[in-house]
């Protein structure tokens, strides 16, 4: 769902308020063992960047299943890259 915030408040005011709230949240004490405080969407964004740089690990059991599926469907000359 998308909401047009300008129906309620001018856009610059909304951005300033949201930015202030995010800064206040990040300034709070972190949980024991946590390196930082994440706000909405940040963890997913960081994970996406890491996946683009490092790739996504495919567990050996899934690799085996995919190879078996290729054989079962008789897909010739297909290299999954693992």
C-alpha positions as CSV (number, residue, x, y, z in Angstrom):
1,X,0.0,0.0,0.0
2,X,1.2,3.5,-0.8
3,X,0.2,6.6,1.0
4,X,0.6,10.1,-0.4
5,X,1.9,11.9,2.7
6,X,1.3,15.3,1.1
7,X,-2.4,14.6,1.6
8,X,-1.7,15.1,5.3
9,X,1.5,17.3,5.6
10,X,3.9,19.0,3.3
11,X,6.6,16.7,2.0
12,X,9.6,18.6,3.4
13,X,8.0,18.6,6.9
14,X,7.4,14.8,6.6
15,X,11.0,14.2,5.5
16,X,12.3,16.3,8.4
17,X,10.1,14.6,11.0
18,X,10.9,11.1,9.7
19,X,14.6,11.9,9.6
20,X,14.5,13.2,13.2
21,X,12.7,10.1,14.4
22,X,15.3,7.8,12.6
23,X,18.2,9.7,14.2
24,X,16.6,9.5,17.6
25,X,16.0,5.8,17.2
26,X,19.6,5.2,16.2
27,X,20.9,7.3,19.1
28,X,19.3,5.0,21.6
29,X,21.2,2.3,23.6
30,X,21.9,-0.8,21.6
31,X,21.0,-4.3,22.8
32,X,23.8,-6.3,24.4
33,X,25.9,-7.7,21.6
34,X,24.4,-5.6,18.9
35,X,26.7,-3.5,16.7
36,X,24.0,-1.1,15.6
37,X,20.3,-0.2,15.6
38,X,18.5,-0.9,12.3
39,X,15.4,1.1,11.2
40,X,12.7,0.0,8.8
41,X,14.2,-1.7,5.7
42,X,17.9,-1.2,6.6
43,X,18.6,-4.8,7.5
44,X,17.0,-6.1,4.3
45,X,18.9,-3.5,2.3
46,X,22.2,-4.5,3.9
47,X,21.5,-8.1,3.2
48,X,20.7,-7.3,-0.4
49,X,24.0,-5.5,-0.8
50,X,25.9,-8.4,0.8
51,X,24.2,-11.0,-1.5
52,X,25.1,-8.9,-4.6
53,X,28.7,-8.8,-3.5
54,X,29.2,-12.3,-2.1
55,X,26.4,-14.3,-3.7
56,X,23.9,-16.5,-2.0
57,X,25.0,-19.8,-0.3
58,X,23.1,-22.8,-1.6
59,X,23.2,-25.6,1.0
60,X,24.7,-29.0,-0.2
61,X,21.3,-30.7,0.3
62,X,19.6,-28.2,-2.0
63,X,22.4,-28.5,-4.6
64,X,21.9,-32.3,-4.6
65,X,18.1,-31.9,-5.0
66,X,18.6,-29.5,-7.9
67,X,21.0,-31.9,-9.7
68,X,18.5,-34.7,-9.2
69,X,15.8,-32.6,-10.7
70,X,17.9,-31.8,-13.7
71,X,18.5,-35.5,-14.2
72,X,14.8,-36.4,-13.6
73,X,13.7,-33.8,-16.1
74,X,16.4,-34.8,-18.5
75,X,17.8,-31.3,-19.0
76,X,20.9,-31.8,-21.1
77,X,24.1,-29.7,-20.7
78,X,23.0,-27.6,-17.8
79,X,25.6,-26.4,-15.4
80,X,24.3,-24.9,-12.1
81,X,27.7,-23.4,-11.3
82,X,28.2,-25.4,-8.1
